[in-house]
Amino acid sequence: MKLSFKERLGYGLGTAGEQFPNFLIQTFLFVYFNLVVGLNAGVIAVIMLIARIWDAVNDPLMGIIADRTRTRWGSYRPYAFFATIPMGIFLVLTFTNINVPLGAKIAWCGLMYICFGMSNTASLIPLGSMANVMTDDPQERAVLGTFREFGSSIGNLVGSIAVPAIVSVFINAGLGEARGYQMTAVILSIICFACLAITFFTTKERIEPPKPEGNILKSFLVLKKNVPGICIIFFFFFITTAIITRQMFNAYYGNFVLGNSGLGNMLLTVMSIAPFFIMYFIPKIASAKGKKFQLVLGCIIIIIAACLFYLAGTNAVMNIIASFILGWGQVLTFSGTWSVIPDAADYGEYINGTHAPGAMYALANFGLKMGMTLASSLLGWGLAASGFDQTVTVQAEGVVAGLRVFNALSLIIPAVCALLVLIPYHLTKEKSAEVERKLEERRAEAGKRQ
């Protein structure tokens, strides 16, 4: 089932909208909590760990609720749009530095961050699940995955330029970093709402899914004997760990390794621009070589970029090249993951008779969030292991060398792990076509019985 360019673009813009607040959280929250609010790395890691423990319940539950929802707009589209309202509110509150004692400040930061995560889940998981009901064509889903990553790259690009610029404007105006981050959160929340409104009015849920039967626990059967589904959850976990660690570490890398915060910001921008030079070819790669090949290629490119980062030292040109190559690895792995999640959900229905795309997407998204959590922990451990001291401007001898090693290994080790978990992945192009054909036959028979 082919989709129009308008619908593909509308879906991609939804991801761009989601990425604006998520980029702010993923890239700058650790720095904000650490250097602006004044929380130490250990406290931040605990806050994020508690949030992820709650996500273990919240994410799958949201997916199951969406799977069981029926409205005149569809099962997933209403959540994707309307949940952006509380998401924007909690994003602003997360980046609001209140003047209270340290204990209360920690509680505030943790509560607002968790509430943002819940509202983000209420929008993000239904948005991802829409791919299952917009089309049943695996290749078209690969195209949607590319448009989704296109939107994500737009969000990253705008974020890498806008966030430092807006914060700098408020600093120069004498209002400080805290106010700058807060106003950035306001602006990005408004953009997010507008983008998801476009998605809501330009996309359509065409495939009428079978209504889930039994209690909500049955939805978890989507992973029973579902080797591709399990593989992709762990793959997403490791790749997210690599990419988000690099994004979160970038502020430290620019200031303390390169000695140039402007160059550090440029690396994020270059990483965000790079995907636009390869996106056109990604669906063709998936069609010709398969989606697993695309994922493997992305991991290899990430490893190459990590090696270049280490060899670059403080050389600006080599660092920019490494960031550009890393952007290619990111778009290949993330767009590939988005496109195989619907395939894995269909495979779970094919094997177990359990239609639960929302649950499948939620479980994969939980892998992503756990990767974000590990990234924050890795950043804290890496800074501590290198001897980094946030209270001084000039770091002790040997700190820079340690930070360079951490920058490379935090990309290489998770990328290698991601390659290893792909070994059992067996959902080939031919197998996906067979799954699609069998599900169509089952749904046609179910329709006749009704």
For each residue, the residues with C-beta under 8 A, 3 or more apart:
1: 135 136 137 140 206 207
2: 135 137 140
3: 7 8 134 135 140 143 144
4: 7 8
5: 8 9
6: 9 10 202
7: 3 4 10 11 134 202 203 204
8: 3 4 5 11 12 143 144 147
9: 5 6 12 13 147 202
10: 6 7 13 14 198 199 201 202 203
11: 7 8 14 15 130 131 134 144 147 148 151 199 202 203
12: 8 9 15 16 147 148 150 151 154
13: 9 10 16 17 151 195 198 199
14: 10 11 17 18 80 127 151 195 196 198 199 203
15: 11 12 18 19 127 147 148 149 150 151 152 155
16: 12 13 19 20 150 151 152 154 155 158 195
17: 13 14 20 84 151 155 191 192 193 194 195 196 198 199
18: 14 15 21 22 120 123 124 127 151 155 192 195 196
19: 15 16 22 23 151 152 154 155 156 159
20: 16 17 23 24 155 158 159 188 189 191 192 195
21: 18 24 25 87 88 91 116 120 185 188 189 192
22: 18 19 25 26 120 124 155
23: 19 20 26 27 155 156 159 160 163 188
24: 20 21 27 28 29 91 95 159 163 181 184 185 188
25: 21 22 28 29 91 94 113 116
26: 22 23 29 244 247 248 372
27: 23 24 31 159 160 163 247 248 250 268
28: 24 25 31 32 163 181 251
29: 24 25 26 32 33 94 113
30: 33 34 41 44 248 376 379
31: 27 28 34 35 36 248 251 252
32: 28 29 35 36 37 95 177 181
33: 29 30 36 37 39 43 44 47 109
34: 30 31 37 38 39 40 41 44 390
35: 31 32 38 177 390
36: 31 32 33 97 177 178 181
37: 32 33 34 97 105 109 178
38: 34 35 102 105
39: 33 34 43 44 47 105 106 109
40: 34 43 44
41: 30 34 44 45 379 380 383 384
42: 45 46 380
43: 33 39 40 46 47 106
44: 30 33 34 39 40 41 47 48 376 380
45: 41 42 48 49 376 377 380
46: 42 43 49 50
47: 33 39 43 44 50 51 106 109 110 113
48: 44 45 51 52 113 372 373 376 377
49: 45 46 52 53 373 377
50: 46 47 53 54 110 114
51: 47 48 54 55 110 113 114 117 373
52: 48 49 55 56 369 370 372 373
53: 49 50 56
54: 50 51 57 58 114 117 118
55: 51 52 58 59 117 121 366 369 370
56: 52 53 59 60 366
57: 54 60 61
58: 54 55 61 62 117 118 121
59: 55 56 62 63 121 125 362 363 365 366 369
60: 56 57 63 64 219 220 359 362 363 366
61: 57 58 64 65 216 362
62: 58 59 65 66 79 121 122 125 126 358 362
63: 59 60 66 67 125 129 219 356 357 358 359 360 361 362 363
64: 60 61 67 68 212 216 219 356 358 359 362
65: 61 62 68 69 358
66: 62 63 69 75 76 79 125 126 129 358
67: 63 64 75 129 209 212 219 355 356 357 358 359
68: 64 65 75 211 212 216
69: 65 66 75 76 78 79
70: 75 211
71: 74 75 78
72:
73: 77 78 200 205
74: 71 77 78 130 133 204 205
75: 66 67 68 69 70 71 126 129 133 205 209 358
76: 66 69 79 80 126 127 129 130 133 205 358
77: 73 74 80 81 126 130 199 200 203 205
78: 69 71 73 74 81 82 126 200
79: 62 66 69 76 82 83 122 123 125 126
80: 14 76 77 83 84 123 124 126 127 130 196 199 200
81: 77 78 84 123 196 197 199 200
82: 78 79 85
83: 79 80 86 87 119 120 122 123 126
84: 17 80 81 87 88 123 189 192 193 196
85: 82 88 89 193
86: 83 89 90 115 119 122
87: 21 83 84 90 91 116 119 120 122 123 189 192
88: 21 84 85 91 92 186 189 190 192 193
89: 85 86 92 93 119 189
90: 86 87 93 94 112 115 116 119
91: 21 24 25 87 88 94 95 116 185 188 189
92: 88 89 95 96 182 185 186 189
93: 89 90 96 112 115 116
94: 25 29 90 91 109 112 113 116 185
95: 24 32 91 92 181 182 184 185
96: 92 93 112 182
97: 36 37 105 178 182
98: 104 105 108
99:
100: 104 105 108
101: 104 105
102: 38 105 106
103: 106 107
104: 98 100 101 107 108
105: 37 38 39 97 98 100 101 102 108 109
106: 39 43 47 102 103 109 110
107: 103 104 110 111
108: 98 100 104 105 111 112
109: 33 37 39 47 94 105 106 112 113
110: 47 50 51 106 107 113 114
111: 107 108 114 115
112: 90 93 94 96 108 109 115 116
113: 25 29 47 48 51 94 109 110 116 117
114: 50 51 54 110 111 117 118
115: 86 90 93 111 112 118 119
116: 21 25 87 90 91 93 94 112 113 119 120
117: 51 54 55 58 113 114 120 121 369
118: 54 58 114 115 121 122
119: 83 86 87 89 90 115 116 122 123
120: 18 21 22 83 87 116 117 123 124
121: 55 58 59 62 117 118 124 125 362 365
122: 62 79 83 86 87 118 119 125 126
123: 18 79 80 81 83 84 87 119 120 126 127 196
124: 18 22 80 120 121 127 128 365
125: 59 62 63 66 79 121 122 128 129 358 361 362 365
126: 62 66 75 76 77 78 79 80 83 122 123 129 130 358
127: 14 15 18 76 80 123 124 130 196 199
128: 124 125 131 148 338 341 361 364 365
129: 63 66 67 75 76 125 126 132 133 357 358 360 361
130: 11 74 76 77 80 126 127 133 134 203 205
131: 11 128 134 135 141 144 145 148 338 339 341 342
132: 129 136 207 209 342 345 346 357
133: 74 75 76 129 130 205 206 207 208 209 357
134: 3 7 11 130 131 144 203 204 205 206 207
135: 1 2 3 131 140 141 144 206 207
136: 1 132 207 346 436 439 440
137: 1 2 140 141 436
138: 141 142 339 343 429 432 433 436
139: 142 143 283 286 287
140: 1 2 3 135 137 143 144
141: 131 135 137 138 144 145 339 342 343
142: 138 139 145 146 282 283 286 287 291 339
143: 3 8 139 140 146 147 283
144: 3 8 11 131 134 135 140 141 147 148 338 339
145: 131 141 142 148 149 282 335 336 337 338 339 340
146: 142 143 149 150 279 282 283 335 339
147: 8 9 11 12 15 143 144 150 151
148: 11 12 15 128 131 144 145 151 152 335 338
149: 15 145 146 152 153 275 279 282 331 334 335 338
150: 12 15 16 146 147 153 154 275 276 279
151: 11 12 13 14 15 16 17 18 19 147 148 154 155 195
152: 15 16 19 148 149 155 156 334
153: 149 150 156 157 272 273 275 276 279 327 331
154: 12 16 19 150 151 157 158
155: 15 16 17 18 19 20 22 23 151 152 158 159
156: 19 23 152 153 159 160 268 271 272
157: 153 154 160 161 269 272 273
158: 16 20 154 155 161 162 191
159: 19 20 23 24 27 155 156 162 163 188 272
160: 23 27 156 157 163 164 265 268 269 271 272
161: 157 158 164 165 269
162: 158 159 165 166 184 187 188
163: 23 24 27 28 159 160 166 167 184
164: 160 161 167 168 265
165: 161 162 168 169
166: 162 163 169 170 180 183 184 187
167: 163 164 170 171 177 180 181 184
168: 164 165 171 172 180
169: 165 166 172 173 180
170: 166 167 173 175 176 177 179 180 183
171: 167 168 174 175 176 177 180
172: 168 169
173: 169 170
174: 171
175: 170 171 179 180
176: 170 171 179 180
177: 32 35 36 167 170 171 180 181
178: 36 37 97 181 182
179: 170 175 176 182 183
180: 166 167 168 169 170 171 175 176 177 183 184
181: 24 28 32 36 95 167 177 178 184 185
182: 92 95 96 97 178 179 185 186
183: 166 170 179 180 186 187
184: 24 95 162 163 166 167 180 181 187 188
185: 21 24 91 92 94 95 181 182 188 189
186: 88 92 182 183 189 190
187: 162 166 183 184 190 191
188: 20 21 23 24 91 159 162 184 185 191 192
189: 20 21 84 87 88 89 91 92 185 186 192 193
190: 88 186 187 193 194
191: 17 20 158 187 188 194 195
192: 17 18 20 21 84 87 88 188 189 195 196
193: 17 84 85 88 189 190 196 197
194: 17 190 191 197 198
195: 13 14 16 17 18 20 151 191 192 198 199
196: 14 17 18 80 81 84 123 127 192 193 199 200
197: 81 193 194 200 201
198: 10 13 14 17 194 195 201 202
199: 10 11 13 14 17 77 80 81 127 195 196 202 203
200: 73 77 78 80 81 196 197 203
201: 10 197 198
202: 6 7 9 10 11 198 199
203: 7 10 11 14 77 130 134 199 200
204: 7 74 134
205: 73 74 75 76 77 130 133 134
206: 1 133 134 135
207: 1 132 133 134 135 136
208: 133
209: 67 75 132 133 355 357
210: 355 443 446
211: 68 70
212: 64 67 68 218 219 354 355 356
213: 218
214: 217 218
215: 218
216: 61 64 68 219
217: 214 220
218: 212 213 214 215 221 354
219: 60 63 64 67 212 216 222 354 356 358 359
220: 60 217 223 224 356 359
221: 218 224 348 352 354 356
222: 219 226 229 345 348 349 352 354 356 359 360 363
223: 220 226 229 230 348 360 363
224: 220 221 348 351 352 354
225: 351 352
226: 222 223 229 230 344 347 348 351 352
227: 230 231 424 425 426
228: 231 232 340 343 344 347 425 426 427
229: 222 223 226 232 233 344 345 347 348 360 363 364
230: 223 226 227 233 234
231: 227 228 234 235 421 422 424 425
232: 228 229 235 236 337 340 341 344 364 367 425
233: 229 230 236 237 363 364 366 367
234: 230 231 237 238 367 418 421
235: 231 232 238 239 295 333 337 367 418 421 422 425
236: 232 233 239 240 337 364 365 367 368 371
237: 233 234 240 241 367 368 370 371 374
238: 234 235 241 242 371 414 415 417 418 421
239: 235 236 242 243 298 299 302 333 334 337 371 414 415 418
240: 236 237 243 244 367 368 370 371 372 375
241: 237 238 244 245 371 372 374 375 378 410 414
242: 238 239 245 246 302 410 411 414 415 418
243: 239 240 246 247 302 330 333 334
244: 26 240 241 247 248 371 372 375
245: 241 242 248 249 374 375 378 379 382 410 411 414
246: 242 243 249 250 326 407 410 411
247: 26 27 243 244 250 268
248: 26 27 30 31 244 245 251 375 376 379
249: 245 246 252 253 379 382 406 407 410
250: 27 246 247 253 254 264 267 268
251: 28 31 248 254 255 261 264
252: 31 249 255 256 257 383 388 403
253: 249 250 256 257 258 264 267 403 407
254: 250 251 257 258 260 261 262 263 264 265 267
255: 251 252 258 259 260 261 264
256: 252 253 259 388 395 399 400 403
257: 252 253 254 314 400 403 404 407
258: 253 254 255 263 264 314 316 319
259: 255 256 314
260: 254 255 263 264 316
261: 251 254 255 264 265
262: 254 265 266
263: 254 258 260 266 267 316 319
264: 250 251 253 254 255 258 260 261 267 268
265: 160 164 254 261 262 268 269
266: 262 263 269 270 320
267: 250 253 254 263 264 270 271 319 320 323
268: 27 156 160 247 250 264 265 271 272 323
269: 157 160 161 265 266 272 273
270: 266 267 273 274 320 323 324 327
271: 156 160 267 268 274 323 324 326 327 330
272: 153 156 157 159 160 268 269 275 327
273: 153 157 269 270 276 277 324 327
274: 270 271 277 278 323 324 325 326 327 328 330 331
275: 149 150 153 272 278 279 327 328 330 331
276: 150 153 273 279
277: 273 274 328
278: 274 275 281 282 328 331 332
279: 146 149 150 153 275 276 282 331 335
280: 284
281: 278 284 285
282: 142 145 146 149 278 279 285 286 294 331 332 335 336
283: 139 142 143 146 286 287
284: 280 281 287 288
285: 281 282 288 289 293 294 297 332
286: 139 142 282 283 289 290 291 293 294 336 339
287: 139 142 283 284 429
288: 284 285
289: 285 286 293 294
290: 286 293 294 428 429
291: 142 286 294 295 336 339 340 343 427 429
292: 295 296 422 425 427 428
293: 285 286 289 290 296 297
294: 282 285 286 289 290 291 297 298 332 335 336
295: 235 291 292 298 299 332 333 336 337 340 418 422
296: 292 293 299 300 419 422
297: 285 293 294 300 301 332
298: 239 294 295 301 302 328 329 330 331 332 333 336
299: 239 295 296 302 303 329 333 415 416 418 419 422
300: 296 297 303 304 329 415 419
301: 297 298 304 305 325 326 328 329 332
302: 239 242 243 298 299 305 306 326 329 330 333 411 415
303: 299 300 306 307 411 412 415 416
304: 300 301 307 308 325 329
305: 301 302 308 309 322 323 325 326 329 411
306: 302 303 309 310 322 326 407 408 409 411 412 415
307: 303 304 310 311 408 412
308: 304 305 311 312 318 321 322 325
309: 305 306 312 319 322 326 404 407 408 411
310: 306 307 404 405 407 408
311: 307 308 318
312: 308 309 315 318 319 321 322
313: 318 404
314: 257 258 259 319
315: 312 318 319
316: 258 260 263 319 320
317: 320 321
318: 308 311 312 313 315 321 322
319: 258 263 267 309 312 314 315 316 322 323
320: 266 267 270 316 317 323 324
321: 308 312 317 318 324 325
322: 305 306 308 309 312 318 319 325 326
323: 267 268 270 271 274 305 319 320 326 327
324: 270 271 273 274 320 321 327 328
325: 274 301 304 305 308 321 322 328 329
326: 246 271 274 301 302 305 306 309 322 323 329 330 411
327: 153 270 271 272 273 274 275 323 324 330 331
328: 274 275 277 278 298 301 324 325 331 332
329: 298 299 300 301 302 304 305 325 326 332 333 415
330: 243 271 274 275 298 302 326 327 333 334
331: 149 153 274 275 278 279 282 298 327 328 334 335
332: 278 282 285 294 295 297 298 301 328 329 335 336
333: 235 239 243 295 298 299 302 329 330 336 337 418
334: 149 152 239 243 330 331 337 338
335: 145 146 148 149 279 282 294 331 332 338 339
336: 145 282 286 291 294 295 298 332 333 339 340
337: 145 232 235 236 239 295 333 334 340 341 364
338: 128 131 144 145 148 149 334 335 341
339: 131 138 141 142 144 145 146 286 291 335 336 342 343
340: 145 228 232 291 295 336 337 343 344 427
341: 128 131 232 337 338 344 345 360 361 364
342: 131 132 141 339 345 346 357 360 361
343: 138 141 228 291 339 340 346 347 427 432 435
344: 226 228 229 232 340 341 347 348 360 364 427
345: 132 222 229 341 342 348 349 356 357 360 361
346: 132 136 342 343 349 350 357 432 435 436 439
347: 226 228 229 343 344 350 351 427 431 432 435
348: 221 222 223 224 226 229 344 345 351 352 354 356 360
349: 222 345 346 352 353 354 355 356 439
350: 346 347 435 438 439
351: 224 225 226 347 348
352: 221 222 224 225 226 348 349
353: 349
354: 212 218 219 221 222 224 348 349
355: 67 209 210 212 349
356: 63 64 67 212 219 220 221 222 345 348 349 359 360
357: 63 67 129 132 133 209 342 345 346 360 361
358: 62 63 64 65 66 67 75 76 125 126 129 219 361 362
359: 60 63 64 67 219 220 222 356 362 363
360: 63 129 222 223 229 341 342 344 345 348 356 357 363 364
361: 63 125 128 129 341 342 345 357 358 364 365
362: 59 60 61 62 63 64 121 125 358 359 365 366
363: 59 60 63 222 223 229 233 359 360 366 367
364: 128 229 232 233 236 337 341 344 360 361 367 368
365: 59 121 124 125 128 236 361 362 368 369
366: 55 56 59 60 233 362 363 369 370
367: 232 233 234 235 236 237 240 363 364 370 371
368: 236 237 240 364 365 371 372
369: 52 55 59 117 365 366 372 373
370: 52 55 237 240 366 367 373 374
371: 236 237 238 239 240 241 244 367 368 374 375 414
372: 26 48 52 240 241 244 368 369 375 376
373: 48 49 51 52 369 370 376 377
374: 237 241 245 370 371 377 378
375: 240 241 244 245 248 371 372 378 379
376: 30 44 45 48 248 372 373 379 380
377: 45 48 49 373 374 380 381
378: 241 245 374 375 381 382 410
379: 30 41 245 248 249 375 376 382 383 410
380: 41 42 44 45 376 377 383 384
381: 377 378 384 385
382: 245 249 378 379 385 386 402 403 406 410
383: 41 252 379 380 386 388 390 403 406
384: 41 380 381 387 388
385: 381 382 402 406
386: 382 383 398 399 401 402 403 405 406
387: 384 395 396 398 399 402
388: 252 256 383 384 395 399 402 403
389: 392 395 396 399
390: 34 35 383
391:
392: 389 395
393:
394:
395: 256 387 388 389 392 399 400
396: 387 389 399
397:
398: 386 387 401 402
399: 256 386 387 388 389 395 396 402 403
400: 256 257 395 403 404
401: 386 398 404 405
402: 382 385 386 387 388 398 399 405 406
403: 252 253 256 257 382 383 386 388 399 400 406 407
404: 257 309 310 313 400 401 407 408
405: 310 386 401 402 408 409
406: 249 382 383 385 386 402 403 409 410
407: 246 249 253 257 306 309 310 403 404 410 411
408: 306 307 309 310 404 405 411 412
409: 306 405 406 412 413
410: 241 242 245 246 249 378 379 382 406 407 413 414
411: 242 245 246 302 303 305 306 309 326 407 408 414 415
412: 303 306 307 408 409 415 416
413: 409 410 416 417
414: 238 239 241 242 245 371 410 411 417 418
415: 238 239 242 299 300 302 303 306 329 411 412 418 419
416: 299 303 412 413 419 420
417: 238 413 414 420 421
418: 234 235 238 239 242 295 299 333 414 415 421 422
419: 296 299 300 415 416 422 423
420: 416 417 423
421: 231 234 235 238 417 418 424 425
422: 231 235 292 295 296 299 418 419 425
423: 419 420
424: 227 231 421
425: 227 228 231 232 235 292 421 422
426: 227 228 431
427: 228 291 292 340 343 344 347 431 432 435
428: 290 292 431 432
429: 138 287 290 291 432 433
430: 433 434
431: 347 426 427 428 434 435
432: 138 343 346 347 427 428 429 435 436
433: 138 429 430 436 437
434: 430 431 437 438
435: 343 346 347 350 427 431 432 438 439
436: 136 137 138 346 432 433 439 440
437: 433 434 440 441
438: 350 434 435 441 442
439: 136 346 349 350 435 436 442 443
440: 136 436 437 443 444
441: 437 438 444 445
442: 438 439 445 446
443: 210 439 440 446 447
444: 440 441 447 448
445: 441 442 448 449
446: 210 442 443 449 450
447: 443 444 450
448: 444 445
449: 445 446
450: 446 447
